[in-house]
Amino acid sequence: FRITPRLSQGVYARVPAPAFLIKELVPPRALALLFSWDKAAQDSRSAGFAPDKEAIGERALKLKQLATQLGEMKGQVNVLGLLSKGSLTLETLQEPHKSMAKRLSTTRIMAAISAGQGSAMALVSRGEGYMSIDLIATNPSYMVASETAELALLEAVVAEAAQAGASEVKLSPAFQVGGDTFYSIAGFLPAEGAPPEPTDDRARVVDKSRVLYRRIS
């Protein structure tokens, strides 16, 4: 399915979805995409307001968070590339990546790609009995369409986790106009008893402590 959000309210409806190519990316390919997306995000923010832009209102905040997310992903994907070439080892990593060494040792780069219909990329790691989506970002040139790509990618990770015998998938969510409602479409929910999501949009932009879960029966 595809989601069609009402821009000011974060209400989502399901309509037939475009096809996405779900694939694992090697670090050089992922890094090239991330640099392209980062440039698009920076250019969009520099251009300022225009009535025909997607990044207005709450989506302007989403673009701000996305720019930060893309920077973090570029750093981690670059490390993954250096590790794969043997130019770095887990033991020689420096902060901020040194504290991520255990996670990075199991991290893969997954993407949902389409031509002109939005795309999404995630860093996916595995633990004992679970998989974790540690960072997820979308193509800022197609912000609304890429939300559908993000959901398609989440579903693909869940399907892979189920096939691998995992009991749950953990998600560090990106900022969404609809907040947790967006991720509930794909079955990702807060843990029982977790603090409620911040009601202030700007607080949600900087909140990195939130984790959502998709249980696999």
C-alpha positions, -999 to 999 in steps of 0.1 A, spaced: 0 0 0 9 36 -2 1 63 24 -14 96 15 -9 119 45 -29 151 51 0 175 55 -12 195 85 -27 166 105 -6 136 101 -36 114 91 -27 86 68 -48 67 43 -39 35 24 -39 34 -14 -22 9 -38 16 12 -35 43 14 -61 68 -14 -63 101 -9 -45 133 -27 -50 143 -40 -16 180 -47 -15 211 -48 7 236 -20 -4 274 -22 -2 289 8 16 302 27 -14 267 26 -31 250 36 1 274 64 7 269 78 -28 231 78 -22 235 95 12 257 122 -1 232 129 -29 203 130 -3 223 151 21 230 177 -7 193 177 -16 183 183 21 208 211 25 198 228 -8 161 225 2 168 241 36 189 269 21 162 277 -5 137 287 22 99 287 20 80 281 -12 43 273 -14 49 243 -37 75 227 -15 68 196 6 90 208 35 66 233 50 50 233 84 58 201 104 76 187 74 101 216 77 110 201 111 112 166 95 136 180 70 157 194 98 159 161 116 165 143 83 196 164 76 210 154 110 200 118 104 218 117 71 250 131 86 250 103 112 243 77 86 271 89 64 296 86 93 285 51 102 283 39 66 318 53 59 331 32 89 313 1 76 331 7 43 365 10 59 359 -21 80 349 -41 50 381 -31 32 403 -38 62 414 -2 65 399 -1 100 393 -28 127 367 -28 154 395 -25 180 409 7 164 376 26 161 375 61 177 345 78 193 317 82 185 320 49 167 340 31 192 310 27 215 290 13 186 316 -14 177 296 -44 188 265 -31 169 285 -21 138 300 -56 136 265 -70 128 251 -40 108 239 -42 72 226 -15 50 191 -21 36 171 1 12 138 4 -6 146 20 -39 123 33 -67 125 57 -96 107 89 -88 85 72 -61 107 78 -31 134 58 -14 145 49 21 176 34 37 182 19 71 211 5 92 199 -28 105 218 -48 131 210 -81 149 211 -92 185 202 -123 205 166 -130 194 159 -96 177 168 -73 149 173 -36 153 167 -7 129 192 17 143 190 46 118 165 52 90 164 80 65 146 89 33 151 108 1 144 145 8 136 152 -28 104 131 -25 95 135 12 59 123 10 65 95 -14 95 83 6 73 78 36 58 49 17 93 36 9 101 37 46 71 16 55 79 -9 27 115 -11 41 102 -17 76 79 -45 64 109 -61 45 130 -60 77 102 -76 97 98 -104 71 135 -111 72 135 -111 110 107 -135 111 124 -158 86 155 -157 108 135 -167 139 137 -133 157 110 -126 182 109 -88 177 123 -59 157 134 -27 175 132 6 158 148 40 166 122 61 149 128 92 127 106 123 131 72 119 115 44 144 111 20 118 126 44 107 153 39 72 166 7 69 144 29 67 113 49 37 126 18 20 140 8 14 103 37 -10 101 29 -25 136 56 -7 155 44 4 190 59 18 222 68 -7 249 40 -12 275 45 15 302 68 36 281 66 74 286 42 90 261 56 106 230 65 143 235 36 165 223 59 194 212 71 188 177 105 205 184 110 182 213 103 152 191 130 164 166 157 161 192 144 130 211 167 101 204 157 80 233 125 66 219 123 30 208 94 13 191 88 -25 188 72 -49 164 65 -82 180 68 -113 158 44 -141 167 
